[in-house]
Amino acid sequence: MKKNCGRSPWTKSEVRTHQAVISGKLAPTLVIQNATYLNHGVKAWRTANIWISGDRIVYVGPEMPEQADAYHDATGQYIVPGYIEPHAHPFQLYNPASLAKFAAERGTSTLVNDNMLLLLEPTEQAFAQVEALADLPTSMYWWARLDAQTELDADSISIDNRRIQAWLKHPQVIQAGELTGWPRLSQGDDELLHWMQDAIKLGKPIEGHFPGASAKTLTKMALYGVTSDHEAMTVEEAMTRLELGYTTTIRYSSIRPDLPDIFKGLVEAGLTQFDKVLVTTDGSTPSFYKAGMMDETIRLMLEAGIPVEEAYRIASYNAARHFNLDHLLGSIAPGRIAHLNFLEAKDAPTPVAVLARGTWVRQADIPCYPAEALDAVYALMPRSEVQVSLTEQDFSFSMPVGLEMVNSVIMKLYQVEHDTSVPVLPTGCDESFLMLLDREGKWRLNTVLKNFATQVGGLVSSYSISGDILMIGKSKRDMQVAFDRMKAFGGGIVLVEDGEVIAEVPLTLMGQTSDLPLEDLIVQETALREALFERGYAFEDPVYTLLFLASTHLPYVRITPQGIYEVLRKKVLFPAILR
């Protein structure tokens, strides 16, 4: 039986079964005895017995059934609702299934996911994956993006009304956004406004993406219907959003680890009302998750002085209520999905046991996520194949301007300083060859990237916001070797120096994600990061650089399938070349 967990996930026969359990006609599938649990209704700890039928909590109170299929004595443990990650990007080298497993085994049993990569697939194929993921023990929900974050070429899938409406109406989609294309509203884009109004009519909140926004801009966006934002980078920005009525999500991510300072500042400012505060790890790259996911954000909130009960509420109930899902998620009460975390102490948020939809995914501190639950998902994820080959002409770099890195993700225009006709750029210089190559080989864009690294021979990545192939390096030969290695995998990230592979991350699913467990992927990505740092990469996260080089929601210039693109003027400065 499918566990599709939309807004009303249980069939009439299942509801009758739950009633029969309460009436004593059927046995619960599991009873948690002597449970000291956090009751979000009164924001206090209570002791009770918890009856579970299938994936649902059916009773919380002092009584015991005459019999049950299984029992768990929780004496000495503390039980809190499963954590909710409200802003996941499940394609950051890992894939939605591997992230779902990793997250749930550490207590984050609900993910609200970016649909970016699926949005660029045929809708029927994408929805087949969404529906297979809905059968996992992890509750998997989705956003409906309203733009593609980059300027796609003419042959790409169109982000049109039909596609957007299909996503908005899907039962697993619970919000619209994140709204990276919001400047279009001020420019009179009524189609975008129409989609936003349709989301509101469907009862689905709209999430903004407003880095550095003024109070005036935030006010305008609220009038358009936006109700939340995750881009506060300071205490002042967080307070402004809260004062304007926004649900404000504080980040602890690999490029924006702001959470500790912001929560410390909020406490020092005397804030006591946290009902409209959420937390997120914002699609961090794999190695960042070594310390945990939402359990780590709770630990950091506690260190910042947030009361224990409030910290768990922020990481569960607040998110459920924001998404209008508090009748299903975020608390331990009758009618809720059986997501339960068992803790050794109230201030130890990493669970020693986890129930996800009534299924044990961690017991006695040992992960036990059912492997068979993932098989159907992986069967639907397209394997990748790179068919394009490179020629000598592809390594012609004559562009007079290039991109200069300001940080991991911000780029500005600059005049190229070195002769790019040479096979190898000078050792120690801060310029690298940069190519964006169409995944089908129809076009390419050749320029130069400044400040990426001083010693990278060749780095090739099929991982990018547009799904096209990025090539960066000082040696055209090393770039060719790295490309050939990446092609052999069908996709991936490969670093080559002097003709030898230094580090590699095969991405065999769609050329964007790995099919490895996240624990193994962490090892690969850590080796790649360390190798790049050793070779002069000086910013926070090289994987985010690869992802966002083509992303037009960030300033100031980007490389896109159309060409070098100036974001503010929405203008192609130098077009891509047809091959």
Secondary structure, 3 states (H helix, E strand, C coil): CCCCCCCCCCCHHHHHHHHHHHCCCCCCCEEEEEEEEEECCCCEEEEEEEEEECCEEEEEECCCCCCCCCEEECCCCEEEECEEEEEECCCCECCHHHHHHHHHHCCEEEEEECCHHHHCCCHHHHHHHHHHHCCCCCEEEEEECCCCCCCCCCCCCCCCHHHHHHHHHCCCEEEEEEECCCHHHHCCCHHHHHHHHHHHHCCCCEEECCCCCCHHHHHHHHHHCCCEECCCCCHHHHHHHHHCCCEEEEECCCCCCCHHHHHHHHHHCCCCCCCCEEEECCCCCHHHHHHCCHHHHHHHHHHCCCCHHHHHHHCCHHHHHHCCCCCCCCCCCCCCECCEEEECCCCCCCCCEEEECCEEEEECCEECCCCHHHHHHHHHCCECCCCCCCCHHHHCCCCCEEEEECCCCCEEEEECCCCCCCCECCCCCCEEEEEEECCCCCEEEEEEEECCCCCCCEEEECCCCCCCEEEEECEHHHHHHHHHHHHHHCCEEEEEECCEEEEEEECCECCCECCCCHHHHHHHHHHHHHHHHHCCCCCCCHHHHHHHCCCCCCCEEEEECCEEEECCCCEEEEECEEC
